[in-house]
Amino acid sequence: MALVCLWALGSGAVGVKHGSVKTLVDSCGFFPQISPDGQWLLYSPTEATSLMLKNLATGAVTTVASVGYPGFDAIFGPDGKVYYVTQERKKHNLVYRTAHCYDPATGADQVVLKPQHGRVQAIPATRGVVVNGERQYYRSGKQVGSWVYTRGDVLYLVDEAGGTRSLQPVQESNGYLWASLSPDGTKVMFEAASKGVFVCDLNGQVIAELGEFLMPCWYNNEYVIAMSNAGNIRTNGSRIWLLSLDGETMKPISDREERAVQPMVCNGKIVYTLLYSGQVKQMELDIPAPAMQPVAQGKEKGKAEKVKNPLSKNDVPRVFINPGHGGHDSDDRHVPTWVIGAQDTIHYYESNSNLTKGLALVEILKNKGYETAISRKTNYTEDDLDLFEIVSLAANSGADIFFSIHSNATGIEKRINFPLGLYRGWDGKPAVDGSLELSDAVMKQAIKNTLAVWTHKERSRGDWSFYDWGYKVGLGVLRFNKLPGFLSEGSFHDYLPERERLLNDSYCWLEAWTQSLGMDEYFGRKGKFKNSVVAGTVRWEDLKRHDEDKRVFDEDELLPINGALLRLYNGRGALSRVYTTDKMDNGVFVFTNLQPDKYKLELYYGDEQLYLTKKVKVKKGKTSFINLKLKSTQKPKK
Ligand SMILES: [Zn+2]
């Protein structure tokens, strides 16, 4: 790709019109949108807390809305009106979204879709606007033309007559984003998360592959504007690009130092924002752009209609899961295991345990009647999505919460271990309502896991207070996210015994289970699910780990027992479950999906000899934690 770039840069066939670059807003102008007549600029401050409108002729700025996080995804219709969506947490913390239409000419604001659960998104159509709700949708006129939208890894194309076709032009994508029809209505452009920007025909046949870019928009029928895909650490390399469908042009049009993001094009005017300051710029190119077909301000009223076959039938909680960064490289953390040391070939990778927890959480939540969406299902370099892709996939899913799964590392020799929830905002003052409540609920359950040795209490912190990275910088993956949510640092994987536990998939499952319990509490679903869990560890009572300077605490000083066999019998004496502890020095065992009962747990070691018997009472929906110890001198039972 680098060679192509150089060549394209040198060609100089097309470029920025001399003297056309202007600053439209000095700061905090995220997700800028320019009106079809070029007179108005719509934008949002960093936190989506308000939606601002600037009259570019007079410089006057109006607040369109400042309740319900109206920022980030508002659009102009071809009628010049502003369509935006607000959200509110209703009963049991489900997020309901309301669509509005604001007329810049008169200042009149109208609700066009009443509050509904799930996704509500304003989408431009060729001759109007469609607000795409899952239960009810709104059309700005009888004939809005054709339009496209995405959900998961399906691209939906709605034609003039209202017929819907579902397309899957790219295989194995983590989801489609930013779909749009070309000005002439003959092609569809979209980004396939982790794969890049594509253009397909109306039958879903890919006709152009434009490369790894984000937020593409049509300049005309041949040229496209997009932003760089900078991966999961968006610290540099953010630029605005000009691309041509024939592959001849692939050229950055913004300065490298500017770190430009969020481009949008209308009638030949390109607007974009600078990542850190939020300064909004506008530029024009020296190639012709088609004039947008003006839509007559007809008498015809817009209409809300019922969706005939909604994909989701019930108002159940929907969770967007982001199992951390992927791919064993970039930001991943490899840590050699304790006993094997530097010669270790198995290796602990945070990306592995994050994914194991994420996939487990999907299964657990599904069994509990939740709906889920997840940002990756595998662990390759290409699963390392750009932060914009993750946040956009979450927004696209219409979820009630955003949940990012990680584990922590101190990066120094201070060995500590506790669950930490990081939400966007200041300590005690989350940027999005509900985030602190959710973090507290999940962290409260995490600390109850007594398989781990915790050195400190659990805590929830605001990332702006926690990190010393600059005013309101915080974690990239929480930026531009307006769902209640947080990032869970479930434990510290550089606390060595904890890392050995994280190598055990059942232990990762157990963390996901405790996360689900926190979510049950947040969504008022406690007690709805009656299956139970028994989990514990097996350690030698009198054998200690080699702990020269590694610092371990309490029970973690004791050597875990590898290859111990645990048998669980139900109240009728029938064998219910069997578990053998692994060879990774964690002694972990977990029994899942148990019916409430009085169980008997037996511990076997060596040549299948019985050493210990324990009664375990399992209550409905509860988790019983049992840590077992065995003396090395103990004789087996007869
Ligand atoms: Zn991480």
Residues whose N, C-alpha, C, O or C-beta is under 5 A from the ligand:
A	BS01	ZN	G324 H406 S407
